[in-house]
Amino acid sequence: MSEAILQVTNLVKKIKGKTILDHISFEVGQGDCLALIGPNGAGKTTLMSCILGDKKASSGQVFIKGKKGKAQDQIAVLLQENTIPSQLKVKELIAFFQDISENGLSKEEIQALLQFQDDQYQQFADKLSGGQRRLLAFVLCLIDKPKILFLDEPTAGMDTSTRQRFWEIVNELKKAGTTILYSSHYIEEVEHTADRILVLHQGKLIRDTTPYAMRHEEKEKQVTLPSSFVSIVHGLSDIYEITEKRDVIIFMTKDIEKVWQSLEEAGCGISDIEIQNKTLLDSLFDSTREDKA
């Protein structure tokens, strides 16, 4: 990892006697892109709020760029709710953010990021689609050229094409060395953008991993065969979760090589079998079901 730009050590947050964050510790290097994932109520938004100083931690420490206290310098935050003024035109909002920035993005750079049509810059913000408003809020965060970005569910409400544009911008920011920590419920988004994944569950940090490692550490496979192989499948060992449907039989295995050898000996051809890897989403759900207290 590069030099730590964010250090979180034994962070604890209790509200009305309930532990929301339970001794969270991790470091983020300059230029890293981290996805913070976990089920609703896992503590993702609270963790970001404590890091930013919007909520006071019960104990533990947070250092951003080696400094303790509320982060401000070269940092931008995109909250989960769109908070941009609705009764201003898009071009007026952009001009305002440019005016309060000492060395912000140019009009051309902003237009290249947004990729709006000319008439959309003349519209009031509340006339944009939900996804377009969200993209606008994101780009407004970038006008001051922040070095660190905190994004809470950044693509909530975006349609597919707008979300794709967000991913493209994030990848451009990563190449420029911007440090990004974001929460997300979109597994495909994590696959596209994250270098590391932090998995929160019931206030605990239960995984600090990467998309690649999460995909490949579990060797579980889902196998689908035509129903003509039903009797053969029931004679196999090292399989489980067998499901019979109208024309196929489906099962799980963690020893695909041994299972395939047995199937091949029974006359199964390569064109008969369909094998699917366990997905990142499945791995996440397994992680969040574990109780590591």
TORNUFI-933956 format. One record per residue: residue in three letters; x, y, z of N, C-alpha, C, CB in turn. Coordinates in steps of 0.1 Angstrom, whole numbers, plus 5000, padded with zeros to 4 digits. Glycine has a CB too. Layout:
! TORNUFI-933956
AlaXYZXYZXYZXYZ ...
END
This chain:
! TORNUFI-933956
Met500849885000500050005000500950125000499050005012 Ser500450234993501150364993501050425007500650454982 Glu501650535009501650605022500150635026502450735022 Ala499850605039498450615043498050765043498350555057 Ile496850785037496250915037495150925047495850955023 Leu494550805050493550795060493850685070492150775054 Gln493850705083494050605093492850605103495450625100 Val492250485104491150475113491650365123489850435106 Thr491650395136492150305146491150285157493450355152 Asn490650155159489750125170488650215172490550115183 Leu487950245161486850345161485650275167486550395147 Val485050335177483850285183482750405184484150235198 Lys481550365180480450465181479250395188480050525167 Lys478850455199477650405206476650515206478050355220 Ile475350475203474250565204473150505213473650595190 Lys472850575224471850525234472150385239470450525228 Gly473450355241473950235246474050125236472950185256 Lys473650145224473850045213475150075205472650045203 Thr475949965203477149985196476849985181478149865200 Ile477150095174476950105160478150075152476450255157 Leu479350115158480650075152481450015163481350205146 Asp482049895160482749815170484249795167482049685172 His485049885172486549885170486949855156487049765179 Ile486649955147486949955133488350015131485950035125 Ser489249935124490549985121490949945106491549915130 Phe491450045099491950025086492750145081490749995076 Glu493450135071494250245065493950255050495750225067 Val493950375045493750395030494950465025492450475028 Gly495550415014496750475008496350584998497550375001 Gln497250664995497050774984496650704971498350864983 Gly495550754965495150704952494350574953496250684944 Asp494050514965493250394966491850424963493450334980 Cys491050324959489650334957488950224965489150334942 Leu488350254976487750154985486250164984488250184999 Ala485650044984484150034984483849974998483649934973 Leu482850045004482350015018481049945016482350135028 Ile480949815018479649745015479249665027479849655003 Gly477949635027477349565038475849585038477949605052 Pro475049505046473649525046473249655052472949405053 Asn471949695050471449815057471549795072469949835053 Gly471949905078472149905092473549855097471149825099 Ala474449825087475749775091476649875097476449715078 Gly476350005094477150115100477950195090478050055110 Lys477650175077478450245066478350395067477950195053 Thr477150445068477050595068477550655081475550635066 Thr477350585092477850625105479450635105477450535116 Leu480050535099481450525098481950645090481950395091 Met481350675078481750795071481550925079480950805058 Ser480450935086480251055094481251075105478851045100 Cys481650965111482750975121484051005115482850835129 Ile484350955104485650985097485651135094485850905084 Leu484551185089484551325085484351425097483351345075 Gly484051375108483851455120482451515122484851565119 Asp481551465113480151515115479451445127479351475102 Lys479951325131479551265143480851235151478751125140 Lys480651255164481851225173481851085177481651315186 Ala483051025175483250885179483250865194484550825173 Ser482750755199482850725213484250705218481950605217 Ser485050635209486450625212487150585199486650505223 Gly488450585199489250555187489750685181488450475177 Gln490450675170491050785164490950775149492550795168 Val490850895143490850915128491851015124489450945123 Phe492750985115493751085110493551085095495151045114 Ile493351205090493351235075494551315072491951295071 Lys495351265063496651335059497451375072496251465051 Gly497351275081498151295093497651385104499551335090 Lys496451445101495851535110494551485116495551675103 Lys494351515129493251475136492151585136493551435151 Gly490951545136489851655136489051645123490451785139 Lys488151745122487251745111488051775098486151845113 Ala487751695088488551705075487851815067488551575067 Gln488751905061488252005052489152025040488152135059 Asp490452025042491352065031491351955020492752075037 Gln491051995008491151914996490251784997492651864994 Ile489151805004488251685006486851725001488151645020 Ala486151634994484851664989483951544994484751674974 Val482651574997481751475002480451474994481451495017 Leu480051364989478751354983477851264992478851284969 Leu476851334998475951265007474951185000475151375016 Gln474251095007473351005001472151074995472850905011 Glu471751185001470551264996471151374987469751325007 Asn470351394976470751514967470351644974470051504953 Thr471351724976471151854983471351974975472051854996 Ile471451964962471652074953470452164952472152034939 Pro470552294952469452384951468652354938469852534951 Ser467352334940466452294928466052414920465252224933 Gln466052534926465552654918466652744912464652734928 Leu467752674909468752734901468952654888470052744909 Lys469352724878469652654865470952584867469652754853 Val471152474858472352394859473552484857472352284848 Lys473552574847474652664844474952764855474352744831 Glu473852804863474052894874474752814886472752944879 Leu474352694888475052614898476452594895474352474900 Ile476752564883478152544879478952664881478252494865 Ala478452784877479152904878479352944892478253024871 Phe478352914901478552944915479752864921477252914923 Phe479752734918480852654924482152694918480552504921 Gln482152734906483452784900483952914907483252814885 Asp482953004910483353124916483953104930482053214918 Ile483453004938483952984951485252894952482852934960 Ser485652854940486852774939488052854934486652644929 Glu489152844941490352924937490952884924491352914948 Asn490952744921491552694909490752574904493052664911 Gly489552604901488652494898488652444884487252534902 Leu487852344881487752294867487152404858486852174867 Ser487552404846487052494836485652454831488052504824 Lys485052544824483652514819483752394810483052634812 Glu484752394802484952284792485152144799486152314782 Glu485952144810486252024817484951974824487352054828 Ile484152064829482952024835481951964825482252154843 Gln481852034814480951984803481451844798480952074791 Ala482751824798483251694794482851584804484751694792 Leu482851614817482451524827480951494826482851574841 Leu480151594825478651584826478151524813477951714828 Gln478651564802478151524789476651544787478451374787 Phe476151664792474851704791474651764777474451804802 Gln473351764772472951834760472951984764471551784755 Asp473052074753473152214755471952264763473252284742 Asp470752214759469552274766469452234780468352224758 Gln470152124785470052084799470752184808470651944800 Tyr471752264803472352364811471452484813473652404804 Gln470452494805469452604807468352564816468852644794 Gln468252434820467152384828467452414843466952234826 Phe466252424851466452424865466752284870465052464872 Ala467552274880468052144885466952044888468952164897 Asp465852094893464752004896464051944884463752074905 Lys464351994872463751944860464551834854463552064850 Leu465751814859466551704854466051574860468051714859 Ser466351464853465951334859466751304872466251214849 Gly466251214880466951184892468351144890466251064900 Gly468651064880470051024877470851134873470050914867 Gln470351224865471051344860471351444872470351414849 Arg470451454881470651544893471751484901469351554901 Arg471751344902472851284910474151294904472451134912 Leu474251284891475551304884475951444885475351264869 Leu475051544884475451684886475951704900474151774883 Ala475351654910475851674924477251614925474851604934 Phe477551504918478851444919479851534912478851304912 Val479551584900480451664893480751794900479951694879 Leu479651854907479851974915480951954926478552024921 Cys480951834931481951794941483351804936481651654947 Leu483451784923484751764916485351904912484751674905 Ile484552004912484952134906486252184913483852234906 Asp486352164926487452224934488652124933487052244948 Lys488652024925489751934923490151864936490952004917 Pro489251804944489551744957490551624955488351694964 Lys491451604965492351494965491751374971493651534973 Ile490751394980490051284987488551294985490451275002 Leu487851184981486451184979485751084988486151154964 Phe484751134995483851045003482451044996483751095018 Leu482050934992480750924984479850824991481050884970 Asp478650864995477650775002476650734992477050845014 Glu476650614988475650564978475650654966474250544984 Pro476750674959476750784949475850764937478150794944 Thr475550634933474750614921473350574924475350504913 Ala472850604936471450574940470650664931471250604955 Gly469650604924468750674915469250694901468450804921 Met470450654898470950664884470450554876472450664884 Asp470150584863469850484853471150414849468950544841 Thr470950314840472150244836473250324829471750124827 Ser472850404820473750484812474450594821473050554800 Thr473750654830474350754839475250684849473250824847 Arg474950564853475850494862477150454855475150364868 Gln476950414842478150384835479050514834477750344820 Arg478450624832479250754831479950774845478350874828 Phe479250754856479950764869481150674870478850734880 Trp481050554865482150454866483350514858481750324861 Glu483050564846484050624838484750734845483450664824 Ile484050824851484650934858485550884870483551034863 Val484950784877485750734888487050674884484950624896 Asn487050604873488250544867489250654863487950454856 Glu488750764857489550884854490250944866488750984846 Leu489450954877489951014890491050924896488751034900 Lys490750794895491750694900493150714893491250554898 Lys493050724879494250744872495050874876493950744857 Ala494250974880494851104884495351104898493751214882 Gly495150984906495650974919494751024930496851054920 Thr493451044927492451084937492150964946491151134931 Thr492050984959491650884969490150884970492450904982 Ile489550764970488150754970487650644980487550724956 Leu486750684988486050594997484550604995486450615012 Tyr483850504991482450514988481750394993482250534973 Ser480450414996479550305000478650274988478650335013 Ser478250144987477450104975476649984978478350084963 His475549974972474649854972474749784958473249884975 Tyr475549834949475649784936476849694934475549894925 Ile476749564934477849474933478649504920477449334934 Glu477949524909478649544896479449674897477549564885 Glu478949774904479749894906481049874913478949994914 Val481049784923482249754931483149674922481849664943 Glu482649584914483449514904484249604895482649414896 His483549714890484049804880485149894886482949884874 Thr484949944899485750054903486650034915484750164907 Ala486249934924487049924937488349854936486149864947 Asp489349904942490649834944490549744956491749934945 Arg489849794967489649714979488249724983490549774990 Ile487849624991486449614996486549605011485649494990 Leu485849685018485649675033484249625035485949815040 Val484049515042482749465044482349485059482649305041 Leu481249565061480749585074479549495077480449735076 His479449445089478349365093478149385108478449215090 Gln476949435112476549465126477649545133476349335133 Gly478149645126479149735132480549695132478649775145 Lys480749575127482149515127482749515113482149375133 Leu483949535112484649525099485049375098485949615098 Ile484349295090484649155089485449115078483249075089 Arg485649195068486449165056487149285051485649095045 Asp488449275048489249385041489949305030490249455051 Thr489349315018489749225007489749304994488849105006 Thr489749234983489749294969488649214961491049284962 Pro488149284951487149214943487649084937486649304931 Tyr488949084933489548964927489548854938490948994921 Ala490048884949490248784960488848724964490948844972 Met487848814965486548774969485948674959485648894972 Arg486248704946485748614936486448474936485848674922 His487748474939488448354937488848274949489748394930 Glu488548324961488848254973487848144975488948344985 Glu486748154970485648044971485547964959484348114975 Lys485747834960485847744948484447684945486847634950 Glu483447734952482147674950481547694936481147724960 Lys481047594930480447604916479047564916481347524906 Gln478247624907476847574905476847504891475847694905 Val476347374891476447294879474947264875477147164882 Thr474747284862473447254856473547154845472747384850 Leu472747044846472746934836471346914831473446814842 Pro471246854819469846814814469246704824469946754800 Ser467946704825467346614834467546464831465846634834 Ser468046434819468446294816469546244824468746284801 Phe470246334831471346294840470946274855472546384838 Val469646284858469246284871469746164879467646284872 Ser469646044874470045924881471545924883469645794874 Ile472345974874473745984875474146084886474446024862 Val473446204886473746304896473546254910472946434894 His472446184912472146134926473146024930470746074926 Gly473945974921474945884925476345944928475145774914 Leu476446074926477646154928477946174943477646284920 Ser479146184946479546234960480046384958480646144966 Asp480246444969480846584970479946684963482146584963 Ile478546664963477646764958476546784968477046714944 Tyr475846894967474846934977473847034970475446994990 Glu472847064977471847164973471347124959472447304972 Ile470847004958470346944945468946994942470446794944 Thr468747054931467347104927467047044913467347264926 Glu465846984913465346924900464247014895464846784903 Lys464447054882463447134876462847054864464047274871 Arg462047124856461347044845462246974836460447144837 Asp463347044831464246984821465646984825464047054808 Val466047034837467347034842467446994857468047174840 Ile468646954860468946934874470147014878469246774877 Ile470147084890471147184894471647144907470547324894 Phe472947154909473547124922474847204924473946974923 Met475347204936476547284940477647184944476247374952 Thr478847224941480047144945481247234948480347044934 Lys482147184956483347254959484547174953483547274974 Asp484247064946485246984939484846954925485446844948 Ile484847054917484347044903485146944895484347174896 Glu486546934897487346844890486946694892488846854893 Lys486646654905486246524908484846494902486346504923 Val483946594904482646574899482646554883481746694903 Trp483446644877483446634862484046494857484346744856 Gln485046444864485646314861484546204862486746284870 Ser483746214872482646114874481646124863482046124888 Leu481246254860480246274849480746234836479846424849 Glu482046264833482546224820482546074818484046284819 Glu482946004829482945854829481545794827483545794842 Ala480545874831479145834829478545874816478245884840 Gly479345934807478945964794478546114792477845884790 Cys478746194801478446334800479446414791478346404814 Gly478946484782479846564773479946704777479346554759 Ile481046774772481246914776480147004772482546954770 Ser479446964762478347044757477047024766477947014743 Asp477046924774475946894783475946974796475846754786 Ile477147024800477247084813477347234813478447014820 Glu476747294822476847444824477447464838475547514822 Ile478547544839479147564852479247714855480647504853 Gln478747754866478847904870479647914883477447954872 Asn480548014882481248054894480348124904482548144891 Lys480748104917480048184927480348334925480448134942 Thr479348414926479548554923479948634935478248614918 Leu480448754933480848844944479648874953481348974938 Leu478448884947477248904955477048784965476048924946 Asp477148664960476948544968478048544980477048424960 Ser479248584976480348584986480048684997481648614979 Leu479548804992479148905002478148855012478749034995 Phe477048795006475948755015476448645025474848695006 Asp477348555020477948465029478748535040478948365022 Ser479448635037480248715047479348775057481148815040 Thr478248835052477448915061476548825070476549005054 Arg476448695066475748595075476548545086475148485066 Glu477948555084478748505095478748595107480248485089 Asp478748535118478848615131480248595136477748565141 Lys481048705135482448695139482648765152483348755129 Ala481548785160481748855173482648775182480348875179 
END
